[in-house]
Amino acid sequence: MTATTAGVPDEPTRRLLPWLVAVAFFMQALDTTILNTAVPAIAHAMEVSPINVKSVLASYTLSLAVFIPVSGWMADRFGTRRVIASAIGLFTVGSILCGLATSIETLVACRVLQGMGGAMMMPVGRMTLARTFGKTDLVKVMSFVAIPSLIGPMIGPVAGGLIVVYLDWRGVFYVNVPVGLLGLYFVGRYLPDYREEKTHPLDYAGLVLFGGGIALLSWVLEVFGDHTLSLGEILVLLALSAALLAGYGIRTMVTAFPLLDLALFRIRTFRAAVNGGFFTRLGLGGIPFLFPLLYQVGLGYSPVLSGLLVLPQAIASVGLKTFLPAILERLGYRTVLVGNTILVGLLIMSFATVGIDTPLWRIVVQAFILGSFTSLQYTSMNTLVYADVSGAQTSSASTIAATGQQLSISFGVAGAALIAALFVPSHLHTHPAAIVDGVQYAFLVLGGLTILSSVVFMELKPDDAESLSHHDAAQRHDHEH
């Protein structure tokens, strides 16, 4: 056993730990979507065009991309308690400074600081849970902590709209402060302090190659479609990003202790979870971008009503969490992930039927059903990551999974925007009927992409990850009776 702790957590701490990690996840999940609503207000206050405010969103994504890869090493070196406390502290201080910013340049710099904190929250939080609960209770615990990650993006647009209308745009940043202070108190008091007895030196060259490649790729995705870069310039930047990432791939083969342990991809369950999760999130990642576009611009709904229409997804996600362990126990990971991925794709495609004459009740029902199956998808993918990795590999596994997740969401939003734009002529960008048509095509493409991603999960065997799902044990029990 290489990992050491400050003592095995007692039962009250074990019960409280998922709540602590959930708070960190909620802060990060809420932040991006709550800010989207405030973009026009920030642009007006800073006296810049709304398109220039995109750098405020892009800087956070870039910061995540650069600092997620180093989070696992930091947790091993300095301990999970210190790293998560620092992450929440950085995120909270960054939020305060964002609220105080008086220029767009200052705001961008403060968002980078926020991203440094946000980058360490999710992978280190998951790593702490995996080491505390082991394989037996991991599905149940991960199901619980996934709820705030799903609720944050749902209530973000509503909360952001209310804050901007009735308070001030700076409030979208200040809302993080009380949550952060509460999180700091409980993390300092209750979070287990896992660390490795011996850590290898940080792979600085790998950090530059991988972080630089990922950051450049994320930035190109963020600015894609702004028309400030020519196609040639975009292709050059993509080629440079590919060269940096290829350089990192070569480095992992010649260095003893690379930044990310790509050897983990030899493990079938890990490979399926990360690769399948990446391609599935390409489809699902564009949904939060498309819904407000459809509801507000296409159908003419108010920002508050638009936000309320995505709430059924969150409610369904929470409701299904109770049944997730039983579903995985009954069907196993392979059946759930292959079948559910196809169902999620079909449900995304079903939103291509939503138009001007669609009654509200039908949109609510469709969103509720989509939320249920999305919840099952995310929890299954997130827990499968840890099925066959050892305790010493959990930090690297968490880091790789979080990096893939962040990239796929960036790809998903950029892809959704590009597909919608392809089907909407530029002179009709403010025409509701044209927007509805463009978004409908985007739903069809993203749904089809999600269905195709089910192929990745077909490499799983029926008894894979039975230590998590208890599926084989359930089958034997059925045969015995």
C-alpha positions as CSV (number, residue, x, y, z in Angstrom):
1,M,0.0,0.0,0.0
2,T,1.7,3.2,-1.2
3,A,-1.0,5.7,-0.2
4,T,-1.0,7.0,3.3
5,T,-3.8,8.8,5.2
6,A,-4.1,10.9,8.3
7,G,-6.1,8.0,9.7
8,V,-9.0,5.9,8.3
9,P,-12.1,8.1,8.1
10,D,-14.7,7.3,10.8
11,E,-18.4,6.7,9.8
12,P,-19.6,10.3,10.3
13,T,-16.8,11.5,8.1
14,R,-17.6,8.9,5.5
15,R,-21.2,10.1,5.5
16,L,-20.1,13.8,5.2
17,L,-17.4,13.3,2.5
18,P,-19.7,13.0,-0.5
19,W,-21.4,16.3,0.5
20,L,-18.0,18.0,0.7
21,V,-17.0,16.8,-2.8
22,A,-20.5,17.6,-4.1
23,V,-20.1,21.3,-2.9
24,A,-16.9,21.6,-4.9
25,F,-18.5,20.0,-8.0
26,F,-21.5,22.3,-7.7
27,M,-19.4,25.5,-7.5
28,Q,-17.6,24.5,-10.7
29,A,-20.7,23.3,-12.6
30,L,-22.7,26.4,-11.7
31,D,-20.1,28.9,-12.6
32,T,-19.9,28.6,-16.3
33,T,-23.6,28.5,-17.1
34,I,-24.5,31.3,-14.6
35,L,-21.9,33.5,-16.4
36,N,-23.3,32.8,-19.9
37,T,-26.5,34.7,-19.0
38,A,-24.5,37.7,-17.8
39,V,-22.4,38.2,-21.0
40,P,-24.5,41.0,-22.5
41,A,-24.6,42.9,-19.1
42,I,-20.8,42.5,-18.7
43,A,-20.2,43.7,-22.3
44,H,-22.4,46.8,-21.6
45,A,-20.6,47.6,-18.2
46,M,-17.1,47.1,-19.7
47,E,-18.1,49.1,-22.9
48,V,-17.0,46.2,-25.2
49,S,-18.9,44.1,-27.7
50,P,-20.5,40.9,-26.5
51,I,-18.1,38.9,-28.7
52,N,-15.1,40.3,-26.8
53,V,-16.6,38.9,-23.6
54,K,-16.0,35.4,-25.1
55,S,-12.4,35.7,-23.9
56,V,-13.8,35.7,-20.3
57,L,-15.4,32.3,-21.0
58,A,-12.4,31.0,-23.0
59,S,-9.8,32.0,-20.4
60,Y,-11.5,29.7,-17.8
61,T,-11.6,26.8,-20.2
62,L,-7.9,27.3,-21.1
63,S,-7.0,27.4,-17.4
64,L,-8.8,24.1,-16.8
65,A,-7.1,22.5,-19.7
66,V,-3.6,23.5,-18.5
67,F,-4.0,22.7,-14.8
68,I,-6.2,19.5,-14.8
69,P,-3.2,17.4,-15.9
70,V,-1.1,18.4,-12.9
71,S,-3.8,18.0,-10.3
72,G,-3.1,14.2,-9.8
73,W,0.6,14.8,-9.1
74,M,-0.2,17.6,-6.7
75,A,-2.6,15.5,-4.7
76,D,-0.1,12.7,-4.5
77,R,2.7,15.1,-3.5
78,F,0.9,17.5,-1.1
79,G,-2.2,15.5,0.0
80,T,-5.8,15.6,-1.0
81,R,-6.9,17.9,1.9
82,R,-4.4,20.6,1.1
83,V,-5.0,20.5,-2.6
84,I,-8.8,20.6,-2.4
85,A,-8.7,23.4,0.2
86,S,-6.3,25.4,-2.0
87,A,-8.6,24.7,-5.0
88,I,-11.7,26.0,-3.2
89,G,-9.7,28.9,-1.8
90,L,-8.3,29.9,-5.3
91,F,-11.7,29.6,-6.8
92,T,-13.3,31.8,-4.1
93,V,-10.6,34.5,-4.2
94,G,-10.8,34.4,-8.0
95,S,-14.6,34.9,-7.8
96,I,-14.2,37.9,-5.5
97,L,-11.6,39.5,-7.8
98,C,-13.8,38.8,-10.9
99,G,-16.6,40.7,-9.1
100,L,-14.3,43.6,-8.4
101,A,-12.8,43.8,-11.9
102,T,-13.2,47.1,-13.8
103,S,-11.7,46.1,-17.2
104,I,-12.1,43.1,-19.5
105,E,-8.3,42.3,-19.2
106,T,-8.5,42.2,-15.4
107,L,-11.6,40.0,-15.6
108,V,-9.8,37.5,-17.9
109,A,-6.8,37.3,-15.6
110,C,-9.1,36.6,-12.6
111,R,-10.9,33.9,-14.6
112,V,-7.6,32.2,-15.1
113,L,-7.2,32.1,-11.3
114,Q,-10.7,30.7,-10.9
115,G,-9.8,28.0,-13.5
116,M,-6.7,27.0,-11.5
117,G,-8.9,26.2,-8.6
118,G,-11.7,24.6,-10.7
119,A,-9.1,22.3,-12.4
120,M,-8.2,20.6,-9.2
121,M,-11.7,20.2,-7.7
122,M,-13.1,17.5,-9.9
123,P,-10.3,15.0,-10.4
124,V,-9.0,15.3,-6.8
125,G,-12.5,15.1,-5.4
126,R,-13.2,11.9,-7.4
127,M,-9.8,10.4,-6.4
128,T,-10.6,11.0,-2.7
129,L,-14.0,9.2,-3.0
130,A,-12.4,6.3,-4.9
131,R,-9.8,5.8,-2.1
132,T,-12.3,6.2,0.7
133,F,-15.1,4.0,-0.5
134,G,-13.4,1.4,-2.6
135,K,-15.2,-0.6,-5.3
136,T,-18.2,-1.7,-3.2
137,D,-20.0,1.6,-2.5
138,L,-18.5,3.6,-5.4
139,V,-21.5,3.6,-7.7
140,K,-23.8,4.8,-4.9
141,V,-21.4,7.6,-3.9
142,M,-20.6,8.7,-7.4
143,S,-24.3,8.8,-8.2
144,F,-24.8,11.2,-5.3
145,V,-21.9,13.6,-6.1
146,A,-22.9,13.7,-9.8
147,I,-26.2,15.4,-8.9
148,P,-24.8,18.9,-8.3
149,S,-22.7,18.6,-11.5
150,L,-26.1,18.0,-13.3
151,I,-28.1,20.6,-11.3
152,G,-25.5,23.4,-11.6
153,P,-25.8,23.8,-15.4
154,M,-29.6,23.5,-15.1
155,I,-30.2,26.3,-12.6
156,G,-27.3,28.4,-13.8
157,P,-29.3,30.2,-16.6
158,V,-32.2,30.9,-14.3
159,A,-30.1,32.1,-11.4
160,G,-27.9,34.2,-13.8
161,G,-31.0,35.8,-15.4
162,L,-32.5,36.7,-12.0
163,I,-29.2,38.1,-10.7
164,V,-28.6,40.2,-13.8
165,V,-32.2,41.5,-13.9
166,Y,-32.8,42.2,-10.2
167,L,-29.3,42.7,-8.7
168,D,-26.1,43.3,-10.7
169,W,-23.9,41.2,-13.0
170,R,-21.2,41.1,-10.4
171,G,-23.5,39.0,-8.3
172,V,-22.9,36.0,-10.6
173,F,-19.4,35.9,-9.1
174,Y,-20.1,36.8,-5.5
175,V,-22.6,33.9,-5.2
176,N,-19.6,31.5,-5.1
177,V,-18.2,33.2,-1.9
178,P,-20.5,31.9,0.8
179,V,-20.4,28.4,-0.7
180,G,-16.6,28.5,-0.9
181,L,-16.2,29.6,2.7
182,L,-18.5,26.9,3.9
183,G,-16.6,24.3,1.8
184,L,-13.2,25.5,3.2
185,Y,-14.4,25.0,6.7
186,F,-15.7,21.5,6.2
187,V,-12.7,20.4,4.0
188,G,-10.2,21.6,6.6
189,R,-12.1,19.7,9.3
190,Y,-13.3,16.5,7.8
191,L,-11.6,15.7,4.4
192,P,-9.3,12.6,4.6
193,D,-5.7,13.5,3.7
194,Y,-4.5,10.9,1.1
195,R,-1.0,11.2,-0.3
196,E,1.7,9.0,-1.7
197,E,4.7,8.1,0.6
198,K,7.0,8.7,-2.4
199,T,6.3,10.9,-5.4
200,H,8.4,11.2,-8.5
201,P,9.6,14.6,-9.8
202,L,7.0,16.6,-11.8
203,D,7.3,16.1,-15.6
204,Y,7.7,19.7,-16.5
205,A,8.5,19.1,-20.1
206,G,5.4,16.9,-20.3
207,L,3.4,19.6,-18.7
208,V,4.5,22.2,-21.3
209,L,3.9,19.8,-24.2
210,F,0.5,18.5,-23.0
211,G,-0.8,21.6,-21.3
212,G,0.3,23.8,-24.3
213,G,-1.3,21.4,-26.8
214,I,-4.5,21.1,-24.9
215,A,-4.8,24.8,-24.1
216,L,-4.2,25.7,-27.8
217,L,-6.8,23.2,-28.9
218,S,-9.3,24.5,-26.4
219,W,-8.7,28.1,-27.5
220,V,-9.2,27.3,-31.2
221,L,-12.5,25.5,-30.3
222,E,-13.6,28.5,-28.2
223,V,-12.9,31.1,-30.9
224,F,-14.0,28.9,-33.8
225,G,-16.8,30.6,-35.7
226,D,-15.8,34.1,-34.6
227,H,-14.5,34.9,-38.1
228,T,-11.5,36.8,-36.6
229,L,-9.2,34.0,-37.7
230,S,-8.9,32.8,-41.3
231,L,-9.2,29.1,-42.1
232,G,-5.5,28.9,-42.8
233,E,-4.7,30.4,-39.4
234,I,-7.0,27.9,-37.7
235,L,-5.4,25.0,-39.5
236,V,-1.9,26.2,-38.5
237,L,-2.9,26.5,-34.9
238,L,-4.5,23.0,-35.0
239,A,-1.4,21.6,-36.6
240,L,0.8,23.2,-33.8
241,S,-1.6,21.8,-31.2
242,A,-1.3,18.3,-32.8
243,A,2.5,18.6,-32.9
244,L,2.7,19.5,-29.2
245,L,0.4,16.6,-28.3
246,A,2.3,14.2,-30.5
247,G,5.5,15.4,-28.8
248,Y,3.9,14.6,-25.5
249,G,3.0,11.1,-26.7
250,I,6.6,10.5,-27.7
251,R,7.8,11.8,-24.4
252,T,5.6,9.3,-22.5
253,M,7.5,6.5,-24.2
254,V,11.0,7.8,-23.3
255,T,10.5,9.1,-19.7
256,A,10.1,6.8,-16.7
257,F,7.5,8.9,-14.9
258,P,5.3,10.9,-17.4
259,L,2.8,13.5,-16.3
260,L,-0.1,11.2,-17.3
261,D,0.2,7.5,-17.3
262,L,-1.1,6.6,-20.7
263,A,-0.4,2.9,-19.9
264,L,-3.7,2.9,-18.2
265,F,-5.3,2.7,-21.6
266,R,-4.2,-0.9,-21.7
267,I,-6.9,-1.6,-19.1
268,R,-10.1,-2.4,-21.1
269,T,-12.6,-0.9,-18.7
270,F,-10.6,2.3,-18.3
271,R,-10.1,2.6,-22.1
272,A,-13.8,2.1,-22.7
273,A,-14.8,4.6,-19.9
274,V,-12.5,7.4,-21.1
275,N,-12.9,6.9,-24.9
276,G,-16.6,6.1,-24.7
277,G,-17.1,9.0,-22.3
278,F,-15.3,11.4,-24.7
279,F,-17.4,10.5,-27.7
280,T,-20.7,10.4,-25.8
281,R,-20.1,13.8,-24.3
282,L,-19.4,15.3,-27.8
283,G,-23.1,14.8,-28.4
284,L,-24.3,15.7,-24.9
285,G,-21.9,18.6,-24.4
286,G,-23.7,20.7,-27.1
287,I,-27.1,20.4,-25.5
288,P,-26.7,23.2,-22.9
289,F,-25.7,25.5,-25.8
290,L,-28.6,24.5,-28.1
291,F,-31.5,24.6,-25.6
292,P,-31.2,28.4,-24.8
293,L,-30.7,29.1,-28.5
294,L,-33.9,27.1,-29.4
295,Y,-36.0,28.4,-26.6
296,Q,-35.0,32.1,-26.5
297,V,-34.1,33.0,-30.0
298,G,-36.1,30.4,-31.9
299,L,-39.3,30.1,-29.9
300,G,-39.2,33.5,-28.3
301,Y,-39.4,32.4,-24.6
302,S,-38.0,34.6,-21.8
303,P,-34.6,33.8,-20.3
304,V,-36.3,32.7,-17.0
305,L,-38.8,30.4,-18.8
306,S,-36.0,29.1,-21.0
307,G,-34.0,28.3,-17.8
308,L,-37.1,26.6,-16.2
309,L,-37.5,24.3,-19.2
310,V,-34.2,22.6,-18.5
311,L,-35.1,22.0,-14.8
312,P,-37.0,18.8,-15.6
313,Q,-33.6,17.3,-16.6
314,A,-32.1,18.0,-13.2
315,I,-35.2,16.7,-11.4
316,A,-35.1,13.5,-13.4
317,S,-31.4,13.1,-12.8
318,V,-31.9,13.4,-9.0
319,G,-34.9,11.1,-9.0
320,L,-33.1,8.3,-10.9
321,K,-30.0,8.3,-8.7
322,T,-31.7,6.0,-6.2
323,F,-32.2,3.3,-8.7
324,L,-28.8,3.4,-10.5
325,P,-27.0,0.8,-8.4
326,A,-29.9,-1.7,-8.8
327,I,-30.0,-1.1,-12.6
328,L,-26.3,-1.7,-12.9
329,E,-26.6,-4.8,-10.7
330,R,-29.4,-6.2,-12.8
331,L,-27.9,-5.4,-16.3
332,G,-24.2,-4.9,-15.9
333,Y,-22.0,-2.2,-17.3
334,R,-21.8,-3.5,-20.9
335,T,-25.6,-3.8,-21.4
336,V,-26.3,-0.4,-19.7
337,L,-23.7,1.6,-21.6
338,V,-24.3,0.1,-25.1
339,G,-28.1,0.3,-24.8
340,N,-28.4,3.5,-22.8
341,T,-26.0,5.4,-25.2
342,I,-28.3,4.5,-28.1
343,L,-31.4,5.6,-26.1
344,V,-29.7,8.9,-25.2
345,G,-28.9,9.5,-28.9
346,L,-32.5,8.9,-29.9
347,L,-33.8,11.2,-27.2
348,I,-31.4,14.0,-28.4
349,M,-32.7,13.5,-31.9
350,S,-36.3,13.7,-30.6
351,F,-35.7,17.4,-29.9
352,A,-35.5,17.9,-33.6
353,T,-39.3,17.7,-33.6
354,V,-39.7,20.7,-31.2
355,G,-40.9,23.7,-33.1
356,I,-43.1,26.8,-32.9
357,D,-46.3,24.7,-32.4
358,T,-44.9,22.3,-29.8
359,P,-46.8,22.5,-26.5
360,L,-44.8,23.2,-23.4
361,W,-45.9,20.1,-21.6
362,R,-44.3,17.9,-24.3
363,I,-41.0,19.8,-24.0
364,V,-41.1,19.2,-20.3
365,V,-41.8,15.5,-20.7
366,Q,-39.0,15.1,-23.3
367,A,-36.5,17.0,-21.0
368,F,-37.5,14.8,-18.1
369,I,-36.9,11.5,-20.0
370,L,-33.6,12.8,-21.4
371,G,-32.5,13.8,-17.9
372,S,-33.2,10.3,-16.6
373,F,-31.1,8.5,-19.2
374,T,-28.3,11.1,-19.2
375,S,-28.0,10.6,-15.4
376,L,-27.5,6.8,-15.9
377,Q,-25.0,7.5,-18.6
378,Y,-22.8,9.9,-16.7
379,T,-22.7,7.8,-13.5
380,S,-21.9,4.6,-15.4
381,M,-19.1,6.2,-17.3
382,N,-17.6,8.0,-14.3
383,T,-17.5,4.9,-12.1
384,L,-16.3,2.5,-14.8
385,V,-13.0,4.6,-14.8
386,Y,-12.0,3.0,-11.5
387,A,-13.2,-0.5,-12.1
388,D,-9.8,-2.1,-12.6
389,V,-7.2,0.6,-11.5
390,S,-5.2,0.1,-8.4
391,G,-5.1,2.6,-5.5
392,A,-1.8,4.1,-6.6
393,Q,-3.3,4.7,-10.1
394,T,-6.4,6.5,-9.0
395,S,-4.9,10.0,-9.2
396,S,-3.7,9.5,-12.7
397,A,-7.0,7.8,-13.7
398,S,-9.0,10.8,-12.3
399,T,-6.7,13.3,-14.1
400,I,-7.0,11.6,-17.5
401,A,-10.8,11.2,-17.2
402,A,-11.2,14.8,-16.2
403,T,-9.0,16.1,-19.0
404,G,-11.0,14.0,-21.6
405,Q,-14.3,15.2,-20.1
406,Q,-13.2,18.9,-20.3
407,L,-12.0,18.5,-23.9
408,S,-15.2,16.7,-25.1
409,I,-17.4,19.4,-23.6
410,S,-15.4,22.1,-25.4
411,F,-15.7,20.0,-28.6
412,G,-19.4,19.5,-28.1
413,V,-20.3,23.2,-27.7
414,A,-18.0,24.2,-30.6
415,G,-19.5,21.4,-32.8
416,A,-23.1,22.3,-31.9
417,A,-22.5,26.0,-32.7
418,L,-20.8,25.0,-36.0
419,I,-23.6,22.6,-37.1
420,A,-26.3,25.1,-36.2
421,A,-24.4,27.9,-38.1
422,L,-24.0,25.6,-41.2
423,F,-27.7,25.2,-41.6
424,V,-28.6,28.9,-40.9
425,P,-27.5,31.5,-43.5
426,S,-25.7,34.4,-42.0
427,H,-28.4,36.9,-43.0
428,L,-31.0,34.8,-41.1
429,H,-29.1,34.6,-37.7
430,T,-31.8,36.7,-36.0
431,H,-34.7,35.0,-37.8
432,P,-36.5,32.7,-35.3
433,A,-37.8,30.1,-37.9
434,A,-34.2,29.8,-39.4
435,I,-32.7,29.3,-35.9
436,V,-35.3,26.6,-35.1
437,D,-34.4,24.8,-38.4
438,G,-30.6,25.1,-37.7
439,V,-30.9,23.8,-34.1
440,Q,-33.1,20.9,-35.2
441,Y,-30.4,19.8,-37.6
442,A,-27.9,20.1,-34.9
443,F,-30.0,17.8,-32.6
444,L,-30.1,15.2,-35.4
445,V,-26.3,15.3,-35.9
446,L,-25.4,15.3,-32.2
447,G,-27.9,12.5,-31.5
448,G,-26.5,10.4,-34.4
449,L,-23.0,11.0,-33.1
450,T,-24.1,9.8,-29.6
451,I,-25.6,6.6,-31.1
452,L,-22.3,5.9,-33.0
453,S,-20.3,6.3,-29.7
454,S,-22.1,3.1,-28.4
455,V,-19.7,1.1,-30.5
456,V,-16.8,2.0,-28.1
457,F,-18.6,0.3,-25.2
458,M,-19.1,-2.9,-27.2
459,E,-15.5,-3.9,-26.4
460,L,-16.6,-4.4,-22.8
461,K,-17.3,-8.0,-21.6
462,P,-20.6,-8.8,-19.8
463,D,-18.8,-9.4,-16.5
464,D,-16.6,-6.3,-16.6
465,A,-16.6,-4.1,-13.5
466,E,-18.7,-6.6,-11.5
467,S,-16.8,-5.4,-8.4
468,L,-18.7,-2.1,-8.9
469,S,-22.0,-3.4,-10.2
470,H,-22.2,-6.8,-8.4
471,H,-23.9,-7.9,-11.7
472,D,-22.5,-11.4,-11.7
473,A,-23.4,-12.0,-8.1
474,A,-26.9,-10.9,-8.9
475,Q,-27.1,-13.4,-11.8
476,R,-25.8,-16.3,-9.7
477,H,-28.4,-15.5,-7.0
478,D,-31.1,-15.6,-9.7
479,H,-29.9,-19.0,-10.9
480,E,-29.8,-20.4,-7.4
481,H,-33.4,-19.5,-6.8
